[in-house]
Amino acid sequence: MKIHLSLIIALSFSALAHGTDVDPAIPEYKQVSGVSGNLISIGSDTLNNLMTLWAEGFKAKYPNVNIQIEGKGSATAPPALISGTSQLGPMSREMKQEEIDAFEKKFGYKPTEIKVAVDALAIFAHKDSTLKGLTLAEIDAIFSSTRKLGAPADITEWGQLGMDAWKGRAISLFGRNSASGTYGFFKEFALGKGDFKSSVKEQPGSSAVVQGISTDEFALGYSGIGYVTSSVRALPVGETMESLAEPTYEKCLSGDYPLARFLLIYINKKPGQPLDALTTEFVKFIQSKDGQQVVVKDGYYPIPLEVIEETQTTLEN
């Protein structure tokens, strides 16, 4: 989303020049001594694979560290941070104001947000689909019952999208459940904060969404771009048919792809006091060249150097 990525659009030429490669200016992770203990992560399903891969890479450098990861949805992150049952709260959407307020009521300060990857929230079709792409208004008319983005009519079958060969065939819809940050982000930016149709088949995880679409040629669904497989196709999306954009790294950073977002990890850091060494080093590892290469390997897009420098400033204050 342009709103979410405006921080870096004007600063990302070095990243764009290297495609989806990690910005060469981002330094490699430097191991330090004395890091051990237990680290618990509770939150996003979208980030589950990334968290697991980061944990494996970090543990290889620090064998005395034990990392537990639970990914049942972004909505589970704020309560876990507030109760102290986790140090890391991965989320695929920004915290809601009421979640921030609940945290601040408990601790007297706000949670700290760390940007860890760039994601294109993709609209997936079956790999054999010939659909050119979808406007945001069409997506809203397909998935919502409220059509907040101005579509003149409900869209329920493929003929309404110009797919004459499939005229009369109902569009089968797959999505996430309400605990998911992807669900929340999609609801806000693709449905204009409207309501989902009851016909959307809610899945407990992103991989289940993609699996459902891969076995149903008449299906559409949404999840993070990192879950793309050879069995599905990520559709171009735009405000209009003339502005359709593929969900590429370049189009996400430029703002041309309208459903781009940061993937986030929230932590509990008291202002003016240093963060514990274990959490600090894990965040540094994620935002190092090593950690961002993991992002690319898992199918997401790396963050530019400017975002990492912003985090360093945050952790030092």
HULINNOR-V943508 format. One record per residue. PSI is psi in radians with two decimals (NA if undefined). D_CENTER is the distance of its C-alpha to the mean C-alpha in whole Angstrom. Layout:
psi=(PSI PSI)
d_center=(D_CENTER D_CENTER)
//
This chain:
psi=(2.39 -0.68 -0.78 -0.49 0.08 -0.48 -0.66 -0.12 -0.79 -0.10 0.14 0.39 -0.63 -0.67 -0.74 -0.61 -0.32 0.41 -2.25 0.26 2.71 2.39 2.11 -0.26 -0.22 2.17 2.72 2.75 2.36 2.06 2.50 2.96 2.77 0.34 2.09 3.04 -2.96 2.37 2.23 2.30 2.19 2.18 -2.25 2.35 -0.66 -0.67 0.02 -0.84 -0.77 -0.80 -0.70 -0.78 -0.71 -0.73 -0.73 -0.78 -0.68 -0.73 -0.51 -0.51 -0.49 1.45 -0.36 0.11 2.35 2.18 2.19 2.35 2.26 2.15 1.38 0.02 2.59 -0.53 -0.33 -0.20 -0.90 -0.79 -0.62 -0.69 -0.72 -0.69 -0.20 0.24 -0.11 2.69 -0.33 2.28 1.42 2.37 2.47 0.20 2.85 2.64 2.46 2.75 -0.66 -0.51 -0.72 -0.75 -0.71 -0.69 -0.81 -0.60 -0.62 -0.72 -0.31 0.08 2.89 2.73 2.72 2.25 2.24 2.16 2.25 -0.29 2.85 2.38 2.52 2.04 1.93 2.55 1.99 2.43 2.93 2.59 -0.47 0.00 2.43 0.20 2.25 -0.72 -3.11 2.46 2.84 -0.64 -0.66 -0.74 -0.76 -0.77 -0.44 -0.80 -0.36 2.79 -0.05 -0.39 0.99 -0.36 0.20 0.15 2.39 -0.38 2.73 2.48 2.06 -0.33 2.77 -0.50 -0.51 -0.26 0.27 0.14 1.36 -0.58 -0.41 0.32 2.30 -0.23 2.19 2.51 2.13 2.23 2.32 2.44 -2.99 2.95 2.98 -0.23 -0.22 2.38 -0.52 -0.73 -0.84 -0.73 -0.78 -0.76 -0.73 -0.84 -0.44 -0.41 0.12 0.60 0.36 -2.95 2.47 2.62 2.59 -0.27 -0.13 2.15 1.83 2.29 2.62 -0.28 2.83 -0.66 -0.57 -0.60 -0.88 -0.69 -0.72 -0.74 -0.65 -0.38 0.14 1.79 -0.27 0.30 2.68 2.60 3.10 2.52 3.10 2.61 -0.42 -0.22 0.13 2.48 3.06 -0.16 -0.11 2.93 2.27 2.13 2.54 2.52 2.55 2.96 -0.64 2.94 -0.50 -0.36 0.35 2.36 2.41 2.63 1.03 2.91 -0.83 -0.77 -0.50 -0.81 -0.59 -0.30 0.00 -0.60 2.02 -0.12 0.60 2.65 2.80 2.50 2.45 2.70 2.24 2.47 2.87 1.74 2.09 2.21 2.40 -0.08 2.49 2.56 2.65 2.66 -0.70 -0.89 -0.71 -0.84 -0.58 -0.73 -0.75 -0.69 -0.79 -0.73 0.12 3.05 -0.70 -0.87 -0.64 -0.44 -0.57 -0.70 -0.85 -0.74 -0.60 0.06 0.06 -3.03 2.45 2.72 2.56 2.87 -0.64 -0.61 -0.67 -0.74 -0.62 -0.74 -0.75 -0.72 -0.74 -0.80 -0.40 -0.21 NA)
d_center=(11 14 15 12 13 16 17 17 18 21 21 19 22 22 19 20 23 22 19 16 18 18 20 23 24 21 24 24 24 27 28 30 32 32 29 29 28 25 22 20 16 15 12 9 9 6 7 11 12 11 12 15 16 16 18 20 21 21 24 26 27 27 29 30 26 25 21 20 17 16 13 14 11 10 13 15 14 16 19 19 19 22 24 24 23 20 20 16 13 10 7 4 7 10 13 15 19 21 18 19 23 23 22 24 27 27 27 28 25 22 19 17 14 13 10 10 8 7 5 7 7 10 13 15 19 21 22 25 24 26 24 24 21 20 20 18 21 22 18 19 23 22 19 21 24 25 24 23 22 26 26 30 30 28 26 27 29 28 31 30 27 30 30 34 34 32 34 34 31 29 25 23 20 17 14 13 15 15 14 10 8 7 11 11 9 11 14 14 13 14 17 18 18 20 21 19 22 24 24 20 20 18 16 16 13 11 14 16 15 15 18 20 19 21 24 24 25 25 22 18 15 11 8 6 8 9 11 13 17 20 21 18 18 15 17 17 17 18 20 23 24 26 23 20 18 16 13 14 13 16 15 12 14 17 15 17 14 13 10 8 6 6 4 8 11 14 17 21 23 26 27 30 29 28 25 26 26 24 21 22 22 19 17 20 19 15 16 19 20 20 16 15 17 15 12 14 15 12 11 9 10 12 12 16 19 19 16 17 21 19 18 22 23 21 22 26 27)
//
